[in-house]
Amino acid sequence: MNERLLGVALELTSQLDLPDVLKDFVDAAAELTGARYAALGVLDHLGRTVVFVHHGVSAETERILGHPPRGTGVLGEIPPEGALVLDDVTAHPSFGGWPEGHPPMGTFLGMPLRINEQVFGRIYLADKEGGFGEADVTEVGLLAKAAGVAIANSRIYGESRARERWLAVSQRITTMLLEGTDEEEALQMIAHEVREVADADTCLIVLPSIGETWACEIADGELAPALIGVEFPPAGRALTVLREGVGVIVDSLAQANPMRVPQLRPFGPAMYAPMMVRGTGLGVILLLRKEGRPEFESSDLTMAEGLAKQAALGLELAAARHAEDVAALLAERQRIGRDLHDLAIQQLFATGMQLHGARSRLLEEGHADLASILERSLTSVDESVRQIRAIVHSLREPDEAVYLVERLRREASIGRTALGFAPSLIIRVDDHAVGSDTDDPLVDQVDARVDPDIADDVVAVVREGLSNAARHAHSSSVQVRVDVRGEGPDGDVTVVVEDDGIGVDPGRTRRSGLANLAVRARRHRGTFSVDTPGRGHGSRLEWQVPLA
């Protein structure tokens, strides 16, 4: 190896940044051989060019040419070992003509770039005056070996840096979940962070929906708004990933056949990572890149799977913490209520009795003016007792001072603990969904249209429906829908609780909870039904009453 080649080889192997390694390799090959043009095409596992680095072509020419060569024609004739040397590339039988804007070339040298006995890419050299000889082949071959070492090192370095970024994101996600961040906000943050660390164009979080379908609940990146709500069928990759508990890399969704989710057709490479907790799948993180971009690496999948499992565990812990906070709040309200009833009210009763006795004695002794003062004091004591009783009642029945929408959301939140997952809650007024913001005017519309007595029954129906699903259905998803339509005598409110569990057991004779819901419906001249298509096909509870 001559001194110049040795220097170039050492310079290459000292580089750790992959783009720099590739560019330096192409420049060095052109300089060593005296070629006017040089290029390197990095191939994927199907032999397609995914990265293209060149030397000698202007930026304007590159813009005109557009996409890199596909590796067919003369380029496809480069052998996996050895080299292809031509005095005139246009005379080769496989030459198919120059693309528009491509500079004409004459002499040609093509050689594979190998790493660990596998073809990583191809080096192309062209337009050397006098043509390429054996010395050029030898020098480029030795340089290619040095480049292979440099590329392998840069890959290891890149994977190490990527692992650091994945771990940093994982820590941020876990910290956020344990700090009590709202579940939807947490999922939005997970989608955004994972998309960025994976260098993806879009990230979807697919969660269970009604029946055996899955739906995209969270999306971040390209085409995100259009992908929200897209369903993923039982036979698709998402559910397969959940069943097997193992992630998968797809080289191109655009070329997938069959394509069960046509909304994903604009994307190329994809990576599915299951969100698993104790062998149970809670969801799927789906990362997407535009068509033509490099596919995901196996190291990316390993890190994505680990992060998805950690996110699932964090969500479960956050759900448990939320339920614990709600239980603690209710327990504290009950304690305060007991203290007010057992201590404050009793003390006021005792004080009132003493004042009553003193007033009687003053009247007997003819001190009517002083007795009048005590009479007013007794009235104040009675009023205080009434106020404290009202406070105790509000603490024991906190729903009375809360919007119906908030009461329903609380029931869904509490039901999450018994079910093991968050039920879906949809509240609509005249087919318009009530937003999560408490300032949504539809929140007031619900309370304005639904009588307090009916509101109490609506909450009871939702509570009983979720309780039945938790105790008997063994379901993986539950959806609660509350629809308020119209007003007054012409309006009605409908509650539907639907699950994908095993259905109602026909041998089960004790159904006091369901009978209670039927009584509540009849009291308002409404209807109530429980529909089970068949054992193992879930159940559907529907309760409907007029608004007046």
N, C-alpha and C positions, 0 to 999 in steps of 0.2 A: 504494500500500500504506500503510495507516494505521500510526501509530507503534506501537500495541499489537501488530498483526500482525507488523511488522518485528522487534520485540523477541522475540516468540515464535519466529519463523523463525531468528533468530540464535542463540537458545538451543538450538534443535533441532540446528542444524548444528555446534555446538560439542561435541556428545555423541559418544562413541566406543563406548559399550557398547550393543549392539543392544536388549536388553530395556528399558533406560532410554529409548532413543530412541522405541521403540514406545509405551511408557506415557506419556511426555511428549506425544507427538503426539496420542494419544487424549484426554488431559486438556485439551490446548490447544484441540482442535477443539470439545469440549463447552463450554469457557469462552467461546470467541470467538462461537459461535452461540447460546449460551443453551440448548442441548439438555440435557435431564435425563439421557439415556442416550447413550453413545457406545461403539463397539467397532471393533476392527480385526481382520480375519481375514487371515492370511498364507497364501498358496496355494502348493502344489507345482506341478510341471509338468503334472499331470493335473487341476488346478483344485480339489484337495481342500484343506480347511483344516487346516494343520499347526501353526499358532500362533494363539492367540486372546487378545487383550488388550481389557479392557472398562473402562468408567467408569460409575459410578452403580448398579451391581448389588452387593448385599451378598455377603459370603463365604458365608453360609448359602444364599442363592439360587443362587449358583454351584455349591455342593455338590449341591443338589437337581437342578439341570439336568444335571450330569454333563458329558458330552462337548460340545464346541462345536458350533455350527450347521454343517450340511453344505454350506451355500451353495446350497441348492435353493429352490424356491418363489419368493417375492418377491426374496430375495437373489440368486437366479440370474438375475433380470431386469435387474440393474444392468448397463448397457451398458459395453463396453470403453473407450468414450470418452464424455465428458459426464457427466450425473448423472441419477438417478431421484428425483424429488421427488413426494411423496404427501401429501395432506391427511389421509388416513385409510388406514393400511396395511392394515387389515382389509377394506377395500372393493376391493382389487386382486384381479383374477381368479385370480392365482396364490397368493393367501394360503390356507394350509392349516390354520390354527388354531395356537394357542399350545401349546407343549409344557407338560407338567405342571410347575407351579412358576414358569413364566415370567411376569414382570410384564406387564400389558396396556400397549400403546403405541398412540399415535394418529398424529401427524404423523411423517414419515419423509424422510430424505435419504440416498441411497446413491451412492457415487462410487468409481471404481477408483483404486488407488494404482499409479502407473507408475514404472518405473526403466528408462531407456534404451529407451523405447518398448515395453516389455513390462509386462504387468499383474503386479504383485508381490502385490497383495492388494486388499481392499475395505474402505472406511471406512463405517460405519453410524452415523447420528445419528437420534435419535427423541425425541418428546415436547417439542418447542419450542412454547411458548405462542404462538398466532397463526400457526404454521406457518413453513416455511422459504421464503426468497425468493431472488432472484437474487444479492443481496449475500452471502448465506450460501454459495451455490454458488461464487461468485468467491473468497471468503476461504478456504474449505476447499480449493479447487483450488490456490491459491497456497501454502497451508500444506502440501498434499500434495507439491508440487514441492520445497519445502524439506526435507520429511521424506524424500523420495526421495534427495536428496543426502546427508542425514545417514545414511540406511540404507546407501547405497553406501559411504560412508566407514567406517562401522562394520564392514561386511563385509570391506573391505580390511584394516582394523586387526585384525579377528578372524582373518583368514587368516594375517596376519603373525605374530600370537601363536601360532596353532596350528602354523605352520611351525617356530617356535622350539621348541615342545614336542616335535614330531616329531624334530627334529634332536638334541635332548637325549636322547631315548629311544634314537635310533640310536647315539649315541656310547656310552651306557651298555651297550647290547647288544654292540657291537663290543669294547669294553674287557673285558667279562665273558668273551666267547668266546676272546679272545687270552690271557687270564690262565689258560686251561686248565680252565675250568668244565666239569663233566660235561655231555655232550650233552643228556641228558633234562632235567637241571636248567636248562640254558640255554634249551631250548624252552619249559619252563614259565614261565620269567621273561619270554621274548619274548611269549608269549600274554597274560600279565598286563599287561605294560607297554603293549603295542599296544592292548589293550582299553580301558585307561584313557585313553590319549592320543586315541583315536578316539571317545571317549564312546559306546562300544558296550556292550551288555548281555552279550554272549558273544563269545569269540574261540576259533576252532578252528584247529588246524594239521593239515592233511590231508597224509599222506605215502603213498608207494607201498606197496601190499600185494601179495599173490600174484596172478599173472595180470595182467589189465588193470584190476583194481579198485584204488581208493584208499580209505584208511580214516583216520578221525579218531584220531590217536595222542595229541594233547594238546588239552585243553579247559579254559577258564577262564571263570567267570561263571555266568549263569543256565543251569540244566539241564545243567551240565557233566558230572556223573557219567553221566547217561543217554546222552550223545552220544559217549563214549569207545568206540571200536570200530565206530562206524557206517560202513558202506561207501558209497563214492561211485562210481556206475556209470560205464562208459566214455563214455556219451553225455551225461553230466551237465555242468554248468557248470564244475566243478573241472577236469576233464580238458580241456575246451575251452579254458579259460584257460591251462593248461599248454602245449597244442599251439600256441596263438597267441602266447603270451608276453605277453599284454596283459590287465590287470585289467578288471573289469566291475562296475558298480553295478546292483543289482536293487531296484526300488521296493518290492516286497512278495513275500516267499516264501509268505505265507498265501494269496495269490491266484494263485500261479503255476499254470500248467496246460500241460503235465503236471508233477506234482511227483514226481520220481524218488527223492527222499530224504524220505519222510514224517515223519521225526523232526524236520525243520526247519519243519514246518507252523506251529508256534506263533509263529514270528518274522515280522516285517514286513520292513523295509529290510535289505539285505545288501550286502556289498562283498567281492569276491574279488581278492586280490593274489598273483600268482605269485612263487615264490621261484626266481629264475633265476640260473644261473652259466654264462657262455660259451654261451648259447643252450640250455642243458639245464635242464629244470624239476626241482627237488629236492622241491618241495612247494607247498602253497597256504595262505595265511593267509586265513581266512574270518571276517569281522566281521559280527555280527548285532545288530539292535535289535528291541525288542518291537514288536508291531503297534500302529500309531497314532503311533509316534514319527517325527520327520522323517527323510527319507532322507538318505543320505550325499552330500556335495558332491563335485564333480569335483576340487577341491583336496585333499580327503581321499584320494581314490584316487591322485592323483599322489604324495603323500607316502608312502602305504602301499606303493605299488609300489617306490619307492626304498628304503624300509626293508626290504621283503621281500628285495630283491636283496642288500642289504648283509648281512642276516642269513644268507642262503644262502652268501655268500662267507665270512662269519665261521665258519659251521659247517664248511665245507670246509677252511678254514685250521686250525680246531681239530682236525679229524680227521687232517689231515696232521701236525700237531704231536704229537698223541697217538701216532700210528704211529712218528714219529721218536723220541719218548721211549722207546717200547717197544724199538725197535731199538737205541738207545743203551744201555739197561739190559742187554739181552742181550749186546751187544758188551763191556760192562764186566765182566760176569760171566765171559765167555770169557777176557778178558785176565787177570783175577785167577786163574782156573783155570790158565792157561798159566804164570803167574809162580810159583804154588805148586808146580806139577809140575816146571818146568824149574829152579827155583832152590831152594826150600825142601826138596823131597824129595831132590834131588841132594846138597844140603849135608848132610842127615841121613844119607844113604847113606855119604858120605865119612867123616863122624864115626863112624858105626857100624863101618866097616872099620878105622879107627884104634883104636877101643876093642877090637875083636875081636883085633887084633894084639897090643895091650898085654896083654890077658887071657891070651893064649897064652904070652907070655913070662913072665908072673907065675906061671903054672902050672908051667912048666918050671923056674923058680927056686925052687919050693916055697912061694910066697906065696898059699896057697889062700884066705885070708881076704880079701886085696885083690882076688883074681880074682873072688870072689863078689860084691864090691861092683860091679865092672865088669860082671858078668853081669846084675845088676839094672839097671844103666844101659843096657846093650844092649836089655833088654826094654822099657825106657821109650822108647828110640829107635824100636824096631819098632812100638810102640803109637802113637807120634806119627806115624809114616809112614802107618799104617793110618787114623788119624783124618784126616790131610790128604788122603789118597786119597779118603776118603768125602766130604770137603768138595768136592774137585775134581769128583767124580762128580755131586754135587748141583748144582754150578754148571753143569756141562755138560748135565745133565738136570734142569732146575729143576722139571719137572712132578711129580717123585716126591714132593716135599714140599708139594705144593699140592693143594687140594681139586679134585675132578673138575669141579665146577661152575665154579670159577675158571679152570681150564684151558680149558674150553669158551668161556667169555666172552673169554679172551685170544685164542683162535683167531678168534673173530668180530671182535674189535677189530683184529687184524692183517690179517684178510681185507678189512677196509674199505678199506685202501690200494690193494690190487690191484683191487677191484671198482669203486672210485670212489664208493661209497655204503655205508652201514652195513647189513649183513644183519640180518634179524630172527632172534633166537635165543629159542626157547621151550623150557624144561626143565620136565618134569612128573614127579611121582611119584604113581602111582595117580590120574591125571587132575587132580591139584592142582598148580597152577603154582608153581614155586620163585621166591620173591621176590628183589628186588635186594639186600636186606639180608643180609650174611654171617652174621648171627645167626639167620636163618631155620632152624628145626629140619629142614626138608626138605633143606638142604644136607648135613647129616650123614647123612640117610637115603640120599642118593645114594651116598655113599662106603661106607656100611655094607652096601648091597645089591650094589654093583657091584665085583667082584673087581679088584684092581689090574691084572692082566694084561688083562682085558676093558676096563678103563678106558683103558689105553694104546691099544687098538684103536679105541675110540669116538672118542678125540681124533684118531687118524689118519684115520678115516672123515670126520669133519667137516672136517679140513684138506684132504683130497683133494677132497671135494665142493665146497668154496669155491674151491679152486684151479681145478677144472674149469670152474666158472661164470665165473670171472674170465678164463680163457684162451680158452674156446671158446663160451660161451653168448651173449655180447653182451647180457646181460640188464639190466633196469632195477630188478629187485628179486629178492632171494633170501631164502628162509625156511628156517631150520634148526630142526628139532624133535627133541628127545631125550626119549623116554618110557621111564620105568622103572616096570614093573608087577609086583607080587607080589614074592616072595622065594624064594631057593633054587631047587630044581628046577622049581617051579611058576611062577617069574617069568621075565621077559625084558626086554631093553633094545632099543629100536628107534630108529634114527637115520634121519631123512628130510631130504634136502636138495632143495628144490624151487625152480626159477627160472622166469622168464617169457621166457627168451631164445629163440634160434633152434633149439634142440634139438640132439641129437647128429647129427653129419654121418655119414651111412651110408658115405661113401667113406673115412672115417678108419679106418685099420687098426691104428695103434699106440695101444693102450689099456692100457699097462703099469700105470698107476695104478689103473684100474678092476679089472684082473686081480688086483692086489695086495689090493684090498678083498674080492674074492671068496675069495681064499685065507684071509684073516683070518676071514671068516665060516665057511668050512668047518672051520677049526681048532677053532672053538667049537661045531660042529654047528648052525650057523645058516644063514641065507639072505641072498642079496644080489641086487638087480635094479636095472636102469636102464630107466625107461619114458619113451619119447618119443612123445606122441600123433601127432605129424606134424611135418615140418620147419616151423619157424616157430611152434611151439606150446609151447615150453619143454620141460623135462625134469624127471624125478623120480627121485632116487636113494634106495633104501630098503635098509637094512642091519639085520638083526635076529638076535640070538643069545640063547640061554637064559642065565640068570644063574648056573647051576651045571650 
